[in-house]
Amino acid sequence: MTAGTARVAEVVVDGTALFLDKRFDYIVPPGMDVSPGVRVVVPMRDSVRSGIVWAVREVANVGGLRPLARVIDRVPVLTPHQMRMAEWLCDRYAATLPEAVSAILPGAFRVRVRKVIVPSADAPVPDDVKASTLFRFIAESEPEWSEIRARSKADERAARAWAEAGFVREELRVDEAVGEKRRAYLVTRASEVDLRREAERRSRRARRQSELLLHLAEAGEMPWDRRAYPLSSVAPLIEAGLVAVAERRVKRAPASLDAEEPWPELTPYQVAAVRALAEMARQGHGVALLHGVTGSGKTEVYMHLIRGAIEDEGQALVLVPEIALTPQLVQRFERRFGGRVAVLHSGLSLGERREEWTRVLEGEASVVIGARSAVFAPMRKLRLVVIDEEHEPSYKQEDAPHYDAREVAMWRAREAGALVVLGSATPSLASMFRVERGDARLVSLPVRANRRPLPPVDVIDMREELRAGNRSIFSRRLAAELERTVSEGMQAILFLNRRGYAHAALCRACGHSMECPRCDIHLTVHRRADGHVLVCHYCGHEEPLVRRCPACAEDALVPYGLGTEQVEQHLLRTWPAMRVLRMDLDTTRRKGALESIIDRFQRGEADVLVGTQMIAKGLDFPRVRLVGVVAADAMLTLPDYRANERAFQLLTQVAGRAGRAETDGITLIQTYQPGHRAIEAAKSHDYRQFYERERESREFFRYPPFCELAVFLASHSEERLARGAAARFERELARSPSAASLTVLPAGPSGIRRIDNVYRYQVVMKYAAWQDVKEDVVRAYRLVKEKMNRLGGSAVLDVNAQRIG
């Protein structure tokens, strides 16, 4: 730093308000060690906030700038690459810079910053002040000014007078959401000779102390096992200056690259795929679509590519769409790569997530596996990105910033010169269209790794079942195959993409259906130990299910439609000896429950697994012979331009769970629409047929991938304000310079007009390229958002939206 200049830190301050979407300048006090990427505490108006240092520069004139209050980190928690990524997120998804930072940095690094009032340690306090209830409150609670003000204005006046007199003072508190996991170690403070001499001297009268000194003479330090060496044994050694206590961050030692299980022989198709992808990796950045049928061994291809990246001293990122896929995948990867594997997903505790993030940041992990948010992992030597089940919509973030993890991964790979592998048995139309345009290379695995054929898929026409007098939820064929499968000691999976006991409660007398009092949505019937209840899956409202209809007063209110709970109950009623597990959102909420269900089914502790879409992909159960799709029609009637694509993908994926080992498998699809094109294509395992027909439809109606969608959504407790905000946004777009490049659908209610008594109105836009319309769309969005914030509502903009409503 030259004479007459001062260091100034540019800080991105935490917060959601639009006025915080910029970098604020603060003076770096002399002697304070600050670098980009560290967390700091800064004064703002009358309070303090946390933030991230974005840049540090020398400035000649710093008049009027306030100083940084505190530095939280010794080393940066964000890398330069991640900071560039945050700026890209703002540009691509119309996010604010604090929103982008919040998306990248895990919640484990959040801090709570407070100015608290505490008694002064060095000022004499009069006895009458000490005796007052207010002073005791301050001493015991260490409150903020607002908490004192909440007691009374008189208390605030008194406390401020005490502050002026020096009886109390302000103190800055920075509370981490979670700290590093640390462990106490015993370390030597004497030479080996002295330790051994002292050990001999204490060997008779203090055996534990002697034993500890010999251990330390050999090792130099050791974790402090307080049961083996309690404080009563250690304290004399500390007082004698022989031993000290030091804290160390708990680390998991990295394993060697030697596999803990043998690498299996690859099929010719796998060998060709590995060679082609490895050659792309050597050439630098590229995108490949690995299209492999279910059971074709895509994961084995990934692992060979990862081994190559590690041997090249690089790192690999593996993204999966659901936490449900993580346990099995992590086990396989750890058997190959041991402690080099880090796991990042929302199912981890804050402490676990911070530990794994730190391992990646410090280069201890070579492979990162996780769901959507793992795309932000602080990897410095990225060589390979794998996006497994790339077609899954869960890669798109539903909350602000509305990023798509696939796009973020591709941006990261481009920056790092890494290879991207998109893997799927049912590639998205967007990815296959990318291949058509020449932006990605297609690599195929057309047969299963065990060289067995794909399981036959039979379609059961449920209309025929009704005509034959069968009103059960299972067709006669599915019931017979279930009995045969279980009697032969094999396993079955039953798939229904709807949780709960029944879809709705319907009056058979007047047709009234029970709706949530706070949302415009049917209440779902759930089964409880003491009877059925009605539950809203959006706001959580619950009420008992009674027979009397509130509309016509007839005792005719009954559950209608199917859910996974009803399928489970029907199985247990019909076949009491059958062992059944259910895997859906309701049974996997508790930490560890998901892994437990998967492990139990894997070990053969259940005959049948009933579940929603989380059982449809990526899981490998070698003893599954039968897959039954209980009600395919629930997927075909959704008001979504992707409904056909999602139905085909789910049907194909769940069918692929059957016959994955040496057992012949079969899939049965129950439907009232056997001629639907998604079902016909799934029956014949014909991706190409489905792709061509769906591509033609999308192009005709101009839906992605032939355009991009953005959705503006205004929400308010007053319907007129939500409706007015959407209409205002539409008007702003109509008068913008880029109006000709936009197709704007009229403002109207969202798919669910009201959730938890908040009304939702939207505007849908279509455009060819975001960069052509970004400036005008973002201007209109921010204008309306600021107005809605002032009115107590909210507005969000979802760029590259994957769904409407």
N, C-alpha and C positions, 0 to 999 in steps of 0.2 A: 504494500500500500504506500503510495507516494505522499509526501507532505501536503497537508491541506485537504486531503480527501478522506472520506469515510466509506466503510463498507455498508452497502444497502442490500437487504434481502427482499426478494419478491416472493410473497407468500400467498398461497391459495388457501383461503380460510374456509373451514367447515361450515356448512349450512345449506339450506334449500332455497333461500330467497334469491330472486334474480339479481339483486344489486350486488350479491357476492360473486357473481360470475366474472371475475377479473382478478388480476394479481395486485395485491396491496403492498406498498413499500414500507419497510421498517428499518431503522438503523440497527446495525449489529454492534452491541456494546464492545468496547475494547476487551480483548482476552477471551471473548466468547467464540467457541469453535463451532462454525456453522457451514454446512455444505448442502447442495441440492439433494432433495430426497429425504431429509430428516424432518421429524415432527417437531413443532415448536408451539409455544403459547404466546399469543399476541394480545395487546390491549385493543379493544374496539368499542368506541363510544364509552359507555360507563361500565362495560363488562370486560371479560377476557374470553378468548376463544382459542381452540386449537387449530392448527393448519399444517401445511407442508411447504417447506422452502422449495421454490421452483428455480430460482437463480440467485446468484450473489454477484454484485458488480460494485465497482468503485465509483463514487459520485463526489463531485467537488462541492456542490451546494446542497446540503441536506436540511435546510431550514424547515421547521414545522413537522418533521417526521418524528414519530414516537419510536422508542427502542423495543426490540424483542424482549419479552418478559422472561422466557425460559426456553432452553433446548431440551427436548425429551430424550433424544436418541444419541448414542455415541457414533453409530454408523447409520447410513441411510436405510430406510425401509422400502423405498422405491428406487428402482434402477433408472438410468437415463432412458432405456428402451421403454420402460413402463410409462414414463412421463410423456414420451412422444406418443405412446399408445393412447393416453388420456386425451391428448389434443386431437388425435384422429377420431376418437369416439365422439367428441364434440362436433367435429365437422360432419361425420357420417350420420349421426343419430340425433342431431339438434339437442344434445345434452349440454348442461352447464359443466364447467370445469370441476366444481365440487362434487357434482353427481358422478362424473367420470372417475374421480379419485376414489369416491366411496364404493363404486363398483369394483375397482381394481384391488383396493386394500381391504383385507378381511376384517370383519367386525371385531376380531380378537385384538386389533390394533387401535380400536376406538378408545378415546380418553374422555373423561369428564373433568372439565376445568371449572374451578370455583374460587371466588374470593370469600374466604370465611373470616369471621371475627373471633379472636382468641384473646385471653388475658395476656397482658404484657408480662414478660418474665422478669424484667429488670426495673419496673416502676413500682414504687410503694403505693399500695391501694388502700384507701381509707376503710376502716372496719365497717362503716355503714353501707359502703358500696359492696364490700365482700358479702355482707349478710343479706343483700337484696336477692329476691327470686330471679330478677333479670340477670344479675351477674352469675348466679349459679347456672341458669339456662345457657348462657354464653360459654361458661367453662365446661359444661357437660356436653353440649350439642355442637359447639363450634358452627353456629349458623351463618348463613349469608344475610346481607342487609334485608333482602326481601322477606326472609323468615322472621326477622325481628319486627319489620313493618307490619307483618300479618298479625302479630300479637297486639300491637296498638301503636298509634302515632306517638304517644307519650313515651313508650319504650324506645322507639327509634330516636326520638330527640335526646333521651337520656344516654343511649349508647353512643350517639355521635358526640355528645359532650364529653363522655369518658374517653373517646378516641382522641379528641383534641387535648385532653389532659394527660394522655399517655397511659391510661389505665388499661385500655384494650387497643388492639391493633389489627389491621388487615393482614391476612396471610394467604399465599397462593397455594391451592391444593390441586394436584394433578393425579387423578385416579385412573389407572389403566383398567380396561375391561377385563384383562387377564394378564398376569405377569409371566415371565419366562419360568419354565419348570426348572427348579434349581435343587441341588442336593449338597449337603454338607460333606466336606472331605477333611480328613486329618492329614496334615502335611508336616514334614520334619523341619526343625529349626536348628538342628545340630548335625555334626558329621556322623558318618556311619560308625566310625570307631567309638565316638562318645556315646552313641545310642546303644551299641552292643555292651560297652562297659557299664552303662547305667542299667541296662536290662539284667546283666549278671548280678548287680548289686541289689536289685529289687526282686530277684527271682524267688526268694523264700517268703518275704513278708507281703509282697504285692504281685502275685502271680499274673493277674490280668494285665497290669501295667507292663510287666516284663515281656509278656507275650506280644503286646501291642508295639512295644519299642523294637522288638526283633522283626516284626512285620514291616514296620516303617523303615528300618535299616536296610531291608531287602528291596522294598518297592519305592520308597521315597514319599508316597502318598497313597491313600486308600479311602473309599467311601466310608463314612462313619455309620457303622451298624450300632445303634444305641442299645440294642438288646445284648449284643456281645460285649460292648464296651460302654457302659453307662457313664453319665457325667461324673459320678463319684470317682470313677477310675481315671477319667481323662483330665479332670480339673487339676490334680496335682502335677501332671506332666506339663500342662499349659503354664501353671505358675512357676515351674522350674525352668521355663524357656526351652523345653525340649520339643514341644509339639504346638502347632497352631491349628485353628479351624478356618477353612476357606470354603467359600461357596463356588460351585461350578454349575454351569448350565448342563442339564442332562442331555446327552447326545446318544443317538443310536449308532453304533459303529457300522460303517459301510462294509458290505461283504465283497468278496472277490467276484469276478465275472464267471468263475467256474460254476457250472450249473449244478444244482442240488438234485436234479433229476435228468435223465438222459434226453438229449435232443432227438426226437423221433425222425425216422427217415421220411423225407417229403415225397409227395406224389409228383409225377412229372409236371402237372399243371402248377403245383406250388413252387417247384424249382424254377419254372419259366417265369412265374410272377415275381419271385424274389430277385431273379437276375434282372428282369426289366426294371423293377422299381429301384434296385440298388444302382443301376446304371444312371437312372434319372437323378438319384441322390448325389452321385459323384459329379454330375453336371451342374449342380446347384439347385436353385429354386425351381419347382415345377409342381403341377397338380395332377394327380392320378386318381381315377375312379376304379376301385377294386370291386368288380361286380362278381360276387361268388354266391352260389346257391346256398341255402341253409345247410350247415354241416360240412361245408367245403374246406374248412380249415383256414379261414381268413386270419384268425388269431395267431396261428403258427407262422403265417407270413409276416404279421406285424412283429413277432418276437425275433425273427431272424433279421429283420431290418433294424430293430432296436439294438441288437447285439452289434451290428455293423456300426451304428451311430456311436455306441459307447467305445468300441475299439478305436474309433476315430477321435476319441476324447470329447465327444459331444453329448448332448442330452436329447431325450425324446419325450414328447407330450402325447398322452393317450386320452382322448375324450370319449366318454360314454354318455348316453342320453339320460340315464336314470341311475339313481343310487342303487336300485335293485340289481343292476348289472355289476356293481363294483365288487362285492365280496368274492364271487367266484373268480372274477378276472384278477383281482389282487392276489389271491392264493396262487393262481397259475404263474403270475409274473414273479412273485416272491420265491417260488420254487426254482425259478430260473436265475433271477437277479438279486435275490436276498435283500439285504439292507439298503441296496441302491434305490429301492422303490419308495416313493413318497405318495401319500394319498391325500387328496383335497376334495372335500364335498361338504354339503351343508349338514350331513348327518353327524359330523364330528363335533365334539365339544369345542368351546372357544380355545381352551388350553391345547387340545390336540391339534387344532387347525393352526394355531400360532407356532407350535413346535414343528409341524411339517413344513409350513411356509419358511421358517427360519432355516431348516435343513436345505431347502431348495436354494434360498438366497445365498447361503454360504457354500454352495457347491457340493454338499454331501450327498445329494440325491441325483442320480443320472436319469431316472425315469419318473415322471409324474403321471398318475392316473387319477381321473376325477370327472365329475359332471361339469355342467356348463361353466361355472365360475373358475374352474381350474385353468381355463384358457389364459387367465391373468397371472399365472405362477411366475415368480421372478427368475426365469431361466436365462443365463448369460451365454450359453453355448448350444443354443437350439439347433438341431440338425434334422429332426424328423417330427412331424405332427401327424398323428393318426386320429381320424374322426370316425369312430365306429358307429354303425347304424346311422349313417349321416342323414338319412331321410327323416329322422324323428323331429317333430315340431317342438319338443322340449328344449332344443338348442336355442330357441328364441326366448329371450327374457321378457316376462310380462310386465315388469315394473320398470320405471325410469331408472337409468337409461335403457331403452328398449333394444339392446344389442342382440345380434345374432352371433353366437359363439363360433359358427362356421366361418363367417366373414372375418371376425376378429382373428381367428387362427390363421386364415390365409394372409391377412395383413402382416401378422407376426412373422410368418414363414418367409414372406417376400422381403421383409426388412432384414431377416437373419440369413437369407440364402438357403432356406431349409425346404425339404420335400414335404408336400401335403398328400396324404393318402386318405381318400374318402371311401369307406368300406360299407357295403350293404348288399343284402340279397334282393332288395327291392329299391333301387336307387330313386331318389326324388326326380321329378321331371326337370327341376332346375339343374341338377347335376348331369343328367343325361343330355340335356340341351347344351350344357357347357362343353360336353364331349363333341356334340354336333358342330359347335362353333369353332372347335379347334383349341379351346382354352384349357382342355384337360385331356389326358390320355386314358383310354379304356384298357384295363387289364382284367382278364376273365378267369374265373375258377368254375367251370361249367358242371363239374361232378363233385359228389361228396368225397371227403377224404378217405372214408372207409370203403369207397368204391361201390357202395350199395345204392340202389335207386332211391329217388325221392319217394316219400310215402304216398300211396294213392289217396286221392281226396274224393270222397263221395258226398254228393249234395242230397240232403233229405228234404223233400217237399212237404212242409208241415200242413199244407192244405189237404194233402192226401191223408195225413194222420187224423185230421179232424173228420174227414169223410168216413174214415174207418172207425170212428168213435173213440179215438185216443185223445183225451184232453190233458194228459200229463205234460209236464214241461220237457220230458224226454221222449223222443221218438222210440218206437219199438226196436229199431236197429241200434240206436245208441245205448238203450238199456241192456240189450243182449250183449253188445260189445264190452260194456262196462263189466258185466258179470263174468264174461269170459276172461277179460284182462286180469281182473283181481284173482279169479280162481287159479290162474296160471302163474300167480306170483309176480306179475308185472304191474306197472303203474299207469295211471291215466291223468291227463290234464283237461279240465273243463274251463272254457274261456267264456266270459260274459263281460262286456265292457261297461258295466253299470253296477256300482256298489249299492249297499243297502239291501233291504228285504224286498221292497217293491218300488216301482218308479213313482207311484202316486197313490192317493186315496180317492176313490171315485164312488159317487152315490149311484146305485143301480136304479133308483127310483126316478131321479130328476136329472142325472148327469153332472151334478156339481162336483168339482174337484177342489181339494183343499190346497189353498195357496198360502204362502208366507205372508204374515201381516206387514212385514217390512220390505219384502222384495216381490217383484213381479215374476214369480217362479213357483212351480209346484213344490209342495213339501214331499220329501222322500220318506217312505216308511222304513223304519229300522226296528229290528227285534231286540228287546231287552229281556232280562231275566223275569221281570214282572209284567211283561206284555209288550205290545207294539207302541212305538212313539213316532211322531212326525218330526222330521228334522230338516232344516234348511241348510243346504250345503254351501250357501254363500254368506249368511250372517250368523249362523249357529242357533237360530231360534228353535226351540223344542216345545212340543205339547203332546199330551197323550192322544192316542187314536181311540175315538169312541165310535159307537155304531150309529148314533143319532146324527143325521145330516143337518147342519146349521141352516141350510137353504129351504128344505121341505119338511124337516122334522121327522122323516121316516127313518126307521132303524135299518138303513141300507148302505151305510158307508163301509167299503171294503177295500183292502189293498188291491192295486191293479198294476200289472206289468211285473217284470222279473228283475231281481237283483242278486248279487252273489250270495247274500245271506240266505235267500230263499232256496237257491240251488243247493247250498250246504245242508239246510234243514231237510230238504226233500231226499237227499242221499241218505242221511242218517235215519229218516223215517222208513224209507223203502228197504235199505240194507243196514240194519242196526250194527252188524259186525264190521262194516266197512270203516276203515280209518281215514278220516278226511281232515285236510288242512285248508285254510282259506288265506289268500294273500291279496289284500287290497289296502286302501289307505286307512281303513278302520283298524285293521289287525297289525299294521306296521308302524303306528305312531310312536310307540315306546322305543327308546334307544336299544338297539340290539335285537329287536323283534324280527326284523326282516332277515338278518343273518341266521337267526334261529330257525325260522320257517324253511329257508333254503337248505340249511344243514340237515334238518330232520327229514325232509323229503329225499335229499341226496342219500342219507343213510338207510332209507327204506322204512322209516317209522310211520309212513302214511301210504295208503293205496291211491288216493285221489287228491290232487291239488286243484282247488277252485280259485280262480282269480280274474282280475281285470287285466288291462294291457301290460302291467308290469311283469306278467309271466310270459308275454308273447315274444320277447326278444332276448337274445344273447345267452339265456340260461341253458345249461347242458346237463340233462339228466339221462344217462344211458339206458335206464330201465323203463323209460316211457314208451309204451307201445301204442296207446290210444290218445288222440287229441279230439275233443268234442267242442265245437262252437255252438253254444246253446241257443243263441238268438242273434244271427248275423244281421237281421233287419234293423236293429237299433243303430247300426253304424251307417246305414244307407240313406237315412232320412234326415240327416243333420243339415241345417241351412248354412252350408259352407261350400265354397267352390272347390275345396280339396276333399270333399266327403268321399268321392269315389276312390281317389288316390289313397286316402287313409284306410278305407275299408280293404282295398286290395293288399296294401302293405301289412295290415294287422292279420288278415286271414292267411297270407303267405307265411308270415313270420311265425304265427302260432302253429301252423301246420308243420313247420320245420322242426318243432320240438319232438316230433314222433320219429321213432326208428333211427336214432342217432348213433347207436352202437351196432351190435350184431343182431339186434332184434328187428324183425319186420314191423313196420309201423303203419298206422292208418289214421286218416283224419276224416271226421264227419262234420259237415256243416249243415245245421238246421236253419231253414229259411222259408219265408212265404214268397220270395222273389227268386226262384232258382234260375231265371233267365237273365238276371242282372249282369252287366258286363264285368263288374269287379269280381263277382262270384264265379262266373265262367272262366275268367283268366286265372283266378286262384286255383280252380279245380284242375286246370291243365298245366299249372306252374309256368304259365306263358307270360313272362314280363314284357317281351317285345310286343305281343298283341295288345296288351293293355296300354303300354306306352304310346303306341301309334294312335290308338283311338282317343285316348285322353289328351294327347298333344294337339290333335286336330280340333277337339272341342275348346281347349284353352285358347288356341290361336284365333278361332272364330269369334269367341266372346271377349277376346283381349283381356285375358287374365295372366298372371305370372306363369311361366317365365317370359311372356311376351310383353310385359310391362312391369312396373313396380307399383306397389300400393303404399299409401300412407293414410293413417286414420287419426283425425283430431277428435278428442273426446272431452266434452265439458261436463262437469258434475256439480250439482248443488242441491241442497235440501229443498229449495224452492224450484219447482219445475219450470216456471216462466224464465228464471235466470239461466238455467242450463240450456233451455231451448233458445233463448236470446243470444247466448254466447256462441252457440253453434251457427246460428244465422249470421251473426256479425263476422265470424271467421269466413263463412262462405262469401259474404259481400266483399270482404277485403281481398280475397283471392280473385274475384270476378273483375276487380278494377286494377289488378297487378299487371306489370309488363309481361309476365310469363303466362298469363291466362290462356293464351293459345296453345301452350305446351301441356296444359293440364286438362284432364277430364274430371270434373267435380260432380259427384253425386249429391243430390239435394240434402240439406241438413235434415236429420230426423232422429227418432229415438234409437238408442243402441239396441242390440239384440235382446238384452234384458234391461228394460227401461228404468227400473228402480232396484237398487240394492241397498239394504239397511237404511231405508228411507232417504236415500240420496238418488236424485234423478240424473239420468245419463243421456246426453244427446251427442250425436257424432256427425262428422263430415268425412266422406271417403274420397280420396284422390287417386287417380291413375296418371302415370307419366312414364316417359321412356327412360330418362336418366335423372337422378337426384340432383346432380350438379346444375342441370338446366333450370330447375325450379326452386332450388334450396333457398336462395336469398329471399324470395318473395314469400314462400311458405313459412319460413322461420320468422320473418318480420311480422306477418299476420298472427302467427302463433303467440309470439311474445307480447304483442299488443293486447290480445284477448286474455292471455294468461295473467298479466299484471292486473287487469281489471277484475278478473275472477278472484284473484288472491285478495284484493281489497274488499270484495263482496263476501268473502268467507267460503268461496267455492274452490274448485281446482280445474286445471286444464292440462292435458297431456297430449303429446304428439308421438305417435308410433310410426317411425320411418321404416320402410321395408317390412310392412306389417304382414304377418302370416295368416291372419284371419280378420274377418269383418264382423264387428259386433261383439 
